[in-house]
Amino acid sequence: QRAFLFAGTIASNLRYGDAAATDDDLWRALELAQAKDFVQALPGGLDAPIAQGGTNVSGGQRQRLAIARALVKRPEIYIFDDSFSALDLQTDAALRRALDTHLPGATRIVVAQRVSTIRHADQIVVLDHGRMVGIGTHDELVEKEGHYRASALIQLALNEEDDAEAEAAAGAVELAHAGHGHEDAQTPVVFAAVAHRVVVAAGHECFGALALARHTRGAI
C-alpha cells in the first residue's frame, strides 16, 4: 500500500523494474502512468534527484512513479494495492484508460477505496466475514440490496454532488450494517480489483469483495 522510492534519480528508480530499460522505455512508462508532464518539468528530467522514500515529491507523484516502475518491468500480472488513492479523479480515470489501452493482455489486481476505480471490473465476488455473499458485475451488484450497492450509491452520489441521493444511500448503508450485525455503520469501504480484471471491496474487517477476471490465456 505504500509507494516506496529509493535514494537516487527518477531513472534509477524506474530501472529497478528493468535495469536494461532505455530512456525511451522510461518515458513511455511515465506517459502511461500519467507522470510524464511533471517529470519533464523537473530540473534534470529523468536525472532529477529522488530522496530516500521519495520524500521530495508529493504522494500522488510517488504513486505514479511507482506505477511507472511496474510498467517498465512489463509483467503479465500487476498488483496495484491502493495505488491510486492519492490521485485526483481525472488522473485516476486517465491512468485506467491508458492501462486498458496499452495492457490489454495483462492481468491487473487493483485494491482501491473508490468505486469509480473498480466499477468496470469483469466480475466482483463480495465477501462478508470470509463468506461469499454476492457475485457479479458492478451493474448487477448495484441492483441488489447489500454493502456494495449502498457504498456505490454513496460514493457515486457524492461524486455528482447530489446530497439528497448521498443522504439516502447513507441510510441504506446503516440498514445494511444493521441487518448483518455490524456495530460500526461508518466503516469505510475499500475496494480491490483484478482486471483483465479483478475488483475487491472491503469495509475494514466488516466485509469485502473480490472481483475476478479472466486473463487472455486462462481464468485467474
C-alpha positions, -999 to +999 in steps of 0.1 A: +000+000+000+030+023+004+046+036-028+083+035-018+110+052-038+148+049-032+175+075-030+189+082-064+172+096-095+139+091-113+157+070-139+175+048-113+142+042-095+124+032-127+152+009-137+145-013-107+118-026-130+142-033-158+179-025-155+183-026-193+154-002-200+163+026-224+153+063-218+126+058-244+112+029-223+112+050-192+094+079-209+068+056-223+061+041-189+059+076-174+034+086-200+012+057-193+014+064-155+004+100-161+038+111-148+055+124-179+044+160-176+056+166-141+089+147-147+096+168-178+090+199-157+117+189-131+152+202-135+171+172-149+141+153-161+149+116-157+181+126-138+161+146-112+171+135-077+148+114-055+153+114-017+151+081+002+114+072+005+105+098-022+100+124+004+109+152-020+079+145-042+041+145-035+021+115-026+004+114-060+037+118-078+052+089-057+023+067-066+027+075-103+064+069-103+059+036-085+033+026-112+057+036-139+084+014-123+060-016-125+052-007-161+089-007-170+091-043-159+061-053-182+050-083-162+020-105-170+003-097-137+001-063-120-009-058-083-020-022-075-026-022-038-043+011-031-020+026-057-045+053-069-056+067-035-036+100-038-047+107-074-075+131-083-105+116-101-094+129-135-058+115-132-072+082-119-096+079-149-069+088-174-045+063-159-071+035-160-079+043-196-042+042-205-038+008-188-069-006-206-055+005-239-018-005-236-021-035-213-049-055-230-033-089-223-021-083-187-040-093-156-045-064-131-053-068-094-063-034-080-071-025-044-088+009-041-111+029-019-131+044-047-159+026-066-151+046-097-116+030-098-130-006-099-165-004-113-156-018-147-141-050-134-153-081-152-166-098-121-169-090-084-171-115-056-184-100-023-172-115+009-187-109+044-166-123+073-149-147+049-182-158+034-191-151-002-224-132-001-225-119-037-210-122-071-215-102-103-205-071-122-209-036-108-242-031-126-255-064-113-244-057-077-259-022-075-293-037-084-292-059-053-296-047-016-263-050+003-230-035+012-217-030-023-248-012-035-250+011-005-213+020-008-215+026-045-246+048-042-229+070-016-197+074-035-212+080-069-238+104-055-210+124-037-190+125-069-221+140-086-227+164-057-262+150-052-266+155-014-302+141-013-291+108-030-260+106-009-281+110+023-305+083+012-276+060+003-260+067+037-293+054+053-290+023+031-255+016+044-267+019+080-295-006+073-271-029+055-248-029+085-276-033+110-290-062+090-257-080+092-250-074+129-222-049+123-217-023+151-199+003+131-221+017+103-195+043+095-168+018+085-151+030+053-153+007+023-122-003+005-122-018-030-098-040-048-100-053-084-084-078-108-086-066-144-085-084-172-097-077-145-105-080-107-122-060-080-123-063-043-144-044-018-138-045+019-151-025+048-123-026+073-130-060+090-167-060+082-169-071+046-150-074+014-154-081-023-131-098-047-136-094-083-120-120-105-115-116-142-101-138-170-066-135-183-063-137-221-048-171-217-070-185-189-090-179-158-075-163-127 
